[in-house]
Amino acid sequence: MLISLVLLTWNRYRFLDLCLASMFANLSGAFDYQILLLDNGSTDCTPQVLDRYRNKPGVTLLANAENRGLNAYKTLFNKAKGEIIIEIDDDILDFPKDFDQIMVDYLAAYPDYGFLALNVIQDERTNGAKPDPSHYAADTRGDKTVEQGPTGGWCTGFRRKDYRLIRLPFNLIPLNMKRCEDGILAALFRRLLGLKAGVIREAVCLHACGPYYAQQYGQTEREIQKYTTAGLTELADSYTRNQNGV
């Protein structure tokens, strides 16, 4: 089986460095891999971080001359050739062991789901971008449990055969921070194919989103810029308040 891992990054080289180190350390090695890493017009040290992985088996480095926003995901998904596509955010700092095998096993055990994500650490530092438990319902099958409900794109798997059926409408929809690739994919899988979305309860990653980790890794200004540009002023203000110690 060929597995495609796709990652889009922009001006987060400190996160990216940790993300890639953990990603490669926690791959099971049980599959052939296509690893697509796309630099979305970064102006920091991102190219140097990516260059260290240039000669790893299966790795292809891609780069946009300028930031194309979330629409750059269309390039990654359309170039992916694996039976399973795993989307990875560049601020995942720690992956569970053999996370690729976990994704394959769960997609096989839950054929009525089209979009499955790893679970996330939720503590005083981050909510991992996952909504509160009231949004989820447990779906247990044997020794596996999926929390059916909202599924972000932090580390999410889907079948390429399913993606091919919704690729045309997906590519026609303009993507932005208010209409993100993960939400659009989940909606299209549900509406067009009748496939559900959910979170793999027992497989937990560290999705280092939020003001705390942005400040720890020197990313606050970048996050403020991102959310301000997207018109998400409330989120931008939360980073500013944290930066100012409010």
Contacts in CASP RR format, 6 or more apart in sequence:
PFRMAT RR
TARGET T0000
AUTHOR 0000-0000-0000
METHOD contacts of the structure
MODEL  1
MLISLVLLTWNRYRFLDLCLASMFANLSGAFDYQILLLDNGSTDCTPQVL
DRYRNKPGVTLLANAENRGLNAYKTLFNKAKGEIIIEIDDDILDFPKDFD
QIMVDYLAAYPDYGFLALNVIQDERTNGAKPDPSHYAADTRGDKTVEQGP
TGGWCTGFRRKDYRLIRLPFNLIPLNMKRCEDGILAALFRRLLGLKAGVI
REAVCLHACGPYYAQQYGQTEREIQKYTTAGLTELADSYTRNQNGV
1 31 0 8 1.000
1 32 0 8 1.000
1 82 0 8 1.000
1 83 0 8 1.000
1 84 0 8 1.000
1 104 0 8 1.000
2 31 0 8 1.000
2 32 0 8 1.000
2 33 0 8 1.000
2 34 0 8 1.000
2 81 0 8 1.000
2 82 0 8 1.000
2 83 0 8 1.000
3 31 0 8 1.000
3 32 0 8 1.000
3 33 0 8 1.000
3 34 0 8 1.000
3 82 0 8 1.000
3 83 0 8 1.000
3 84 0 8 1.000
3 86 0 8 1.000
3 100 0 8 1.000
3 104 0 8 1.000
4 33 0 8 1.000
4 34 0 8 1.000
4 35 0 8 1.000
4 36 0 8 1.000
4 80 0 8 1.000
4 81 0 8 1.000
4 82 0 8 1.000
4 84 0 8 1.000
4 85 0 8 1.000
4 86 0 8 1.000
4 160 0 8 1.000
5 23 0 8 1.000
5 33 0 8 1.000
5 34 0 8 1.000
5 35 0 8 1.000
5 36 0 8 1.000
5 86 0 8 1.000
5 88 0 8 1.000
5 100 0 8 1.000
6 36 0 8 1.000
6 38 0 8 1.000
6 73 0 8 1.000
6 76 0 8 1.000
6 77 0 8 1.000
6 79 0 8 1.000
6 80 0 8 1.000
6 85 0 8 1.000
6 86 0 8 1.000
6 87 0 8 1.000
6 88 0 8 1.000
7 19 0 8 1.000
7 20 0 8 1.000
7 23 0 8 1.000
7 35 0 8 1.000
7 36 0 8 1.000
7 37 0 8 1.000
7 38 0 8 1.000
7 76 0 8 1.000
7 87 0 8 1.000
7 88 0 8 1.000
7 89 0 8 1.000
7 90 0 8 1.000
8 38 0 8 1.000
8 40 0 8 1.000
8 70 0 8 1.000
8 72 0 8 1.000
8 73 0 8 1.000
8 76 0 8 1.000
8 90 0 8 1.000
9 16 0 8 1.000
9 37 0 8 1.000
9 38 0 8 1.000
9 39 0 8 1.000
9 40 0 8 1.000
9 42 0 8 1.000
9 46 0 8 1.000
9 50 0 8 1.000
9 90 0 8 1.000
10 39 0 8 1.000
10 40 0 8 1.000
10 41 0 8 1.000
10 42 0 8 1.000
10 46 0 8 1.000
10 67 0 8 1.000
10 69 0 8 1.000
11 42 0 8 1.000
11 43 0 8 1.000
11 44 0 8 1.000
11 46 0 8 1.000
11 222 0 8 1.000
12 44 0 8 1.000
12 46 0 8 1.000
12 90 0 8 1.000
12 91 0 8 1.000
12 219 0 8 1.000
12 222 0 8 1.000
13 42 0 8 1.000
13 44 0 8 1.000
13 45 0 8 1.000
13 46 0 8 1.000
13 48 0 8 1.000
13 49 0 8 1.000
14 217 0 8 1.000
14 218 0 8 1.000
14 219 0 8 1.000
15 90 0 8 1.000
15 91 0 8 1.000
15 93 0 8 1.000
15 208 0 8 1.000
15 213 0 8 1.000
15 217 0 8 1.000
15 219 0 8 1.000
16 46 0 8 1.000
16 49 0 8 1.000
16 50 0 8 1.000
16 90 0 8 1.000
17 49 0 8 1.000
18 93 0 8 1.000
19 88 0 8 1.000
19 89 0 8 1.000
19 90 0 8 1.000
19 91 0 8 1.000
19 92 0 8 1.000
19 93 0 8 1.000
20 37 0 8 1.000
20 49 0 8 1.000
20 53 0 8 1.000
22 92 0 8 1.000
22 93 0 8 1.000
22 94 0 8 1.000
22 95 0 8 1.000
23 88 0 8 1.000
23 92 0 8 1.000
23 95 0 8 1.000
24 53 0 8 1.000
24 56 0 8 1.000
25 95 0 8 1.000
26 95 0 8 1.000
26 96 0 8 1.000
26 97 0 8 1.000
26 98 0 8 1.000
26 99 0 8 1.000
27 33 0 8 1.000
27 98 0 8 1.000
27 99 0 8 1.000
27 100 0 8 1.000
28 97 0 8 1.000
28 98 0 8 1.000
28 99 0 8 1.000
28 100 0 8 1.000
28 101 0 8 1.000
29 100 0 8 1.000
30 98 0 8 1.000
30 100 0 8 1.000
30 101 0 8 1.000
31 100 0 8 1.000
31 104 0 8 1.000
33 57 0 8 1.000
33 58 0 8 1.000
33 100 0 8 1.000
34 58 0 8 1.000
34 60 0 8 1.000
34 80 0 8 1.000
34 81 0 8 1.000
34 82 0 8 1.000
35 53 0 8 1.000
35 56 0 8 1.000
35 58 0 8 1.000
35 59 0 8 1.000
35 60 0 8 1.000
36 60 0 8 1.000
36 62 0 8 1.000
36 76 0 8 1.000
36 79 0 8 1.000
36 80 0 8 1.000
37 50 0 8 1.000
37 53 0 8 1.000
37 59 0 8 1.000
37 60 0 8 1.000
37 61 0 8 1.000
37 62 0 8 1.000
38 62 0 8 1.000
38 63 0 8 1.000
38 64 0 8 1.000
38 72 0 8 1.000
38 75 0 8 1.000
38 76 0 8 1.000
39 46 0 8 1.000
39 47 0 8 1.000
39 50 0 8 1.000
39 61 0 8 1.000
39 62 0 8 1.000
39 63 0 8 1.000
39 64 0 8 1.000
40 64 0 8 1.000
40 67 0 8 1.000
40 68 0 8 1.000
40 69 0 8 1.000
40 72 0 8 1.000
41 63 0 8 1.000
41 64 0 8 1.000
41 65 0 8 1.000
41 66 0 8 1.000
41 67 0 8 1.000
47 63 0 8 1.000
50 61 0 8 1.000
51 61 0 8 1.000
53 59 0 8 1.000
53 61 0 8 1.000
54 61 0 8 1.000
60 79 0 8 1.000
62 75 0 8 1.000
62 76 0 8 1.000
62 79 0 8 1.000
64 72 0 8 1.000
64 75 0 8 1.000
68 75 0 8 1.000
69 175 0 8 1.000
69 176 0 8 1.000
70 175 0 8 1.000
70 176 0 8 1.000
70 177 0 8 1.000
70 180 0 8 1.000
70 181 0 8 1.000
71 174 0 8 1.000
71 175 0 8 1.000
73 87 0 8 1.000
73 175 0 8 1.000
73 181 0 8 1.000
74 170 0 8 1.000
74 171 0 8 1.000
74 175 0 8 1.000
76 87 0 8 1.000
77 85 0 8 1.000
77 163 0 8 1.000
77 167 0 8 1.000
77 170 0 8 1.000
78 167 0 8 1.000
78 171 0 8 1.000
80 160 0 8 1.000
80 163 0 8 1.000
81 160 0 8 1.000
82 160 0 8 1.000
83 159 0 8 1.000
83 160 0 8 1.000
83 161 0 8 1.000
84 103 0 8 1.000
84 104 0 8 1.000
84 107 0 8 1.000
84 157 0 8 1.000
84 158 0 8 1.000
84 159 0 8 1.000
84 160 0 8 1.000
85 157 0 8 1.000
85 158 0 8 1.000
85 159 0 8 1.000
85 160 0 8 1.000
85 163 0 8 1.000
86 100 0 8 1.000
86 103 0 8 1.000
86 155 0 8 1.000
86 156 0 8 1.000
86 157 0 8 1.000
87 153 0 8 1.000
87 155 0 8 1.000
87 156 0 8 1.000
87 157 0 8 1.000
87 158 0 8 1.000
87 181 0 8 1.000
87 182 0 8 1.000
88 154 0 8 1.000
88 155 0 8 1.000
89 153 0 8 1.000
89 154 0 8 1.000
89 155 0 8 1.000
89 207 0 8 1.000
91 154 0 8 1.000
91 207 0 8 1.000
91 208 0 8 1.000
91 209 0 8 1.000
91 213 0 8 1.000
92 154 0 8 1.000
92 155 0 8 1.000
92 205 0 8 1.000
92 206 0 8 1.000
92 207 0 8 1.000
92 208 0 8 1.000
93 206 0 8 1.000
93 208 0 8 1.000
93 213 0 8 1.000
94 205 0 8 1.000
94 206 0 8 1.000
95 118 0 8 1.000
95 155 0 8 1.000
95 205 0 8 1.000
96 102 0 8 1.000
96 118 0 8 1.000
96 203 0 8 1.000
96 204 0 8 1.000
96 205 0 8 1.000
99 118 0 8 1.000
99 155 0 8 1.000
99 203 0 8 1.000
99 205 0 8 1.000
102 118 0 8 1.000
102 200 0 8 1.000
102 203 0 8 1.000
103 116 0 8 1.000
103 118 0 8 1.000
103 157 0 8 1.000
103 200 0 8 1.000
105 144 0 8 1.000
106 113 0 8 1.000
106 116 0 8 1.000
106 144 0 8 1.000
106 146 0 8 1.000
106 200 0 8 1.000
106 203 0 8 1.000
107 113 0 8 1.000
107 114 0 8 1.000
107 116 0 8 1.000
107 157 0 8 1.000
107 158 0 8 1.000
107 159 0 8 1.000
109 141 0 8 1.000
109 144 0 8 1.000
110 116 0 8 1.000
110 139 0 8 1.000
110 141 0 8 1.000
110 144 0 8 1.000
110 146 0 8 1.000
112 194 0 8 1.000
112 195 0 8 1.000
112 196 0 8 1.000
113 146 0 8 1.000
113 148 0 8 1.000
113 195 0 8 1.000
113 196 0 8 1.000
113 197 0 8 1.000
113 198 0 8 1.000
114 158 0 8 1.000
114 159 0 8 1.000
114 162 0 8 1.000
114 189 0 8 1.000
114 193 0 8 1.000
114 195 0 8 1.000
114 196 0 8 1.000
114 197 0 8 1.000
115 151 0 8 1.000
115 156 0 8 1.000
115 157 0 8 1.000
115 158 0 8 1.000
115 182 0 8 1.000
115 185 0 8 1.000
115 186 0 8 1.000
115 189 0 8 1.000
115 195 0 8 1.000
115 196 0 8 1.000
115 197 0 8 1.000
115 198 0 8 1.000
116 146 0 8 1.000
116 151 0 8 1.000
116 156 0 8 1.000
116 157 0 8 1.000
116 158 0 8 1.000
116 197 0 8 1.000
116 198 0 8 1.000
116 199 0 8 1.000
116 200 0 8 1.000
117 151 0 8 1.000
117 152 0 8 1.000
117 153 0 8 1.000
117 154 0 8 1.000
117 155 0 8 1.000
117 156 0 8 1.000
117 157 0 8 1.000
117 197 0 8 1.000
117 198 0 8 1.000
117 199 0 8 1.000
117 200 0 8 1.000
118 154 0 8 1.000
118 155 0 8 1.000
118 156 0 8 1.000
118 199 0 8 1.000
118 200 0 8 1.000
118 203 0 8 1.000
118 204 0 8 1.000
118 205 0 8 1.000
119 130 0 8 1.000
119 147 0 8 1.000
119 199 0 8 1.000
119 200 0 8 1.000
119 201 0 8 1.000
119 202 0 8 1.000
119 203 0 8 1.000
119 204 0 8 1.000
119 205 0 8 1.000
120 126 0 8 1.000
120 127 0 8 1.000
120 128 0 8 1.000
120 129 0 8 1.000
120 130 0 8 1.000
120 154 0 8 1.000
120 199 0 8 1.000
120 204 0 8 1.000
120 205 0 8 1.000
120 206 0 8 1.000
120 207 0 8 1.000
121 128 0 8 1.000
121 204 0 8 1.000
121 205 0 8 1.000
121 206 0 8 1.000
121 207 0 8 1.000
122 128 0 8 1.000
122 130 0 8 1.000
125 212 0 8 1.000
125 213 0 8 1.000
126 206 0 8 1.000
126 207 0 8 1.000
126 208 0 8 1.000
126 209 0 8 1.000
126 210 0 8 1.000
126 212 0 8 1.000
126 213 0 8 1.000
127 209 0 8 1.000
127 210 0 8 1.000
128 154 0 8 1.000
128 207 0 8 1.000
128 208 0 8 1.000
128 209 0 8 1.000
128 210 0 8 1.000
129 152 0 8 1.000
129 154 0 8 1.000
129 207 0 8 1.000
129 209 0 8 1.000
130 150 0 8 1.000
130 152 0 8 1.000
130 199 0 8 1.000
130 207 0 8 1.000
131 150 0 8 1.000
135 149 0 8 1.000
135 150 0 8 1.000
136 147 0 8 1.000
136 148 0 8 1.000
136 149 0 8 1.000
136 150 0 8 1.000
136 198 0 8 1.000
136 199 0 8 1.000
137 147 0 8 1.000
137 148 0 8 1.000
137 149 0 8 1.000
138 145 0 8 1.000
138 146 0 8 1.000
138 147 0 8 1.000
138 148 0 8 1.000
138 201 0 8 1.000
139 145 0 8 1.000
139 146 0 8 1.000
139 147 0 8 1.000
139 148 0 8 1.000
144 200 0 8 1.000
144 202 0 8 1.000
145 200 0 8 1.000
145 201 0 8 1.000
145 202 0 8 1.000
146 198 0 8 1.000
146 199 0 8 1.000
146 200 0 8 1.000
146 201 0 8 1.000
147 198 0 8 1.000
147 199 0 8 1.000
147 201 0 8 1.000
148 196 0 8 1.000
148 197 0 8 1.000
148 198 0 8 1.000
149 196 0 8 1.000
149 197 0 8 1.000
149 198 0 8 1.000
149 199 0 8 1.000
150 186 0 8 1.000
150 197 0 8 1.000
150 198 0 8 1.000
151 182 0 8 1.000
151 183 0 8 1.000
151 186 0 8 1.000
151 197 0 8 1.000
151 198 0 8 1.000
151 199 0 8 1.000
152 182 0 8 1.000
152 183 0 8 1.000
152 186 0 8 1.000
153 180 0 8 1.000
153 181 0 8 1.000
153 182 0 8 1.000
154 205 0 8 1.000
154 207 0 8 1.000
154 209 0 8 1.000
155 205 0 8 1.000
155 207 0 8 1.000
156 182 0 8 1.000
158 185 0 8 1.000
158 189 0 8 1.000
162 189 0 8 1.000
162 193 0 8 1.000
162 195 0 8 1.000
163 170 0 8 1.000
163 185 0 8 1.000
165 192 0 8 1.000
165 193 0 8 1.000
166 185 0 8 1.000
166 188 0 8 1.000
166 189 0 8 1.000
166 192 0 8 1.000
166 193 0 8 1.000
169 188 0 8 1.000
169 192 0 8 1.000
170 184 0 8 1.000
170 185 0 8 1.000
170 188 0 8 1.000
173 179 0 8 1.000
173 184 0 8 1.000
175 181 0 8 1.000
175 184 0 8 1.000
176 230 0 8 1.000
177 226 0 8 1.000
177 227 0 8 1.000
177 230 0 8 1.000
177 231 0 8 1.000
177 232 0 8 1.000
178 230 0 8 1.000
178 231 0 8 1.000
178 232 0 8 1.000
186 197 0 8 1.000
189 195 0 8 1.000
189 197 0 8 1.000
190 196 0 8 1.000
190 197 0 8 1.000
208 217 0 8 1.000
210 223 0 8 1.000
210 238 0 8 1.000
210 239 0 8 1.000
211 220 0 8 1.000
211 223 0 8 1.000
211 238 0 8 1.000
211 239 0 8 1.000
211 241 0 8 1.000
211 242 0 8 1.000
211 243 0 8 1.000
212 242 0 8 1.000
213 219 0 8 1.000
214 220 0 8 1.000
214 222 0 8 1.000
214 223 0 8 1.000
214 239 0 8 1.000
214 242 0 8 1.000
215 242 0 8 1.000
215 243 0 8 1.000
220 239 0 8 1.000
220 242 0 8 1.000
220 243 0 8 1.000
223 236 0 8 1.000
223 239 0 8 1.000
224 236 0 8 1.000
224 239 0 8 1.000
224 240 0 8 1.000
224 243 0 8 1.000
227 233 0 8 1.000
227 235 0 8 1.000
227 236 0 8 1.000
227 239 0 8 1.000
228 236 0 8 1.000
END
